[in-house]
């Protein structure tokens, strides 16, 4: 998230890192109900105000939240681009052929 100095992140209001603060409540509710959160998709703001989409896994340990975040921003952006291309192809009134320089035909 861009916070590297010791104690830097502890000075922040944790809700300011969440793009949608309601996700924090969802995470806390799930932790209290199940004792763990698995693959919760959450969007965070980095130190430079970029948006990172992460999968959150966490559990309660000695009255503290212990967990990890996996940055899936590139994967989500690629999925969005594929969705746009797929929609464009399906809505096109003309035939579309995708190939390469060799004689192989892909679609």
N, C-alpha and C positions, 0 to 999 in steps of 0.2 A: 504494500500500500504506500510505500515511500517513506515510512517513518523508521529512521535508523538510529537516531540518537537515543541513548539510554534515558528512559523516563519520558520521552517525548509523547508517546501515545497515551500515557497515563494522565496527561494534563488535558486531554480532549474530553468533550462530552461525547460518549460513545454513539448517541443517537445522531450526531452530526455526520458520522461516517456512513450511515445507512441512507441509500437513495429513497427507500420507502421505510420509514421508522416502524411501521406496523409489522414488518418482518421480524424485528427484534422481539416484539410481543409474541408473535407466532412461535418463535424459537424458544422463548422462555416458557410459554404455555406447554409446548411439546416436551421440553426438558422436565418440567414439573410432573407432567402426566406419565411420561414413558422413561424418564431418566436419561434419555439420549435423543439426539437429533441426527438423522442420516440423510445426506444428500439434499439438504434444503438449499434451493437456488435463491441467492441474495445478491443484490446489486449494491456495491459500496463506492464511495467517493475516495479517491486517492488524495495524497497530500497536495497534488497539483490539480485537483478537482476533475480528474478523468474518472470515467465510470468503469469499474471492473465488475464483471459478473462472476460469482464464485459459487461453488458447492461447499456448503458448510456441514461439517460433521463435528458433533460435540457431545459431551456427557458431563454429568455432575460428579465431581470428585472432591470429597472433604469440603463440601459446601462452596465449591468454586466451579466455574465453567472451564473445562479443558477441552480444546478442540483444534481443528485445523480448517484452513480454507484452501480450496483448489481453484485457481484462476482458469475459468473456461470462457473468457471473453472472446478469444479468437475462434473457438468452436462455435459459439453462439452467432458471431458475425458471419462466419462461413455458412451456417445454416440459413441465416436470413438472406444472404446472397443467392444461395441455391434455390430457396423458395421463390425469390423474385424471378430468377431465370426460368424456373419451372412454370410459373404462372404465365410469363411472357410467351413461352413455347406453346403452352396449351391454349392460349387465347389468340395465337397468330393464325390469320386466315391462309397463310402459305405453308408449304412443306418446308421443314428444316432438316438438313442433313449435317451431322457432325462427323468429321473424319480427321485423319492426319495425313502427313506426306506420303506414307506408305499406302499400299492399296487396301488397308484395313478399313472397314466401315463400322462405326460405332452405333449409329442410330439412324 
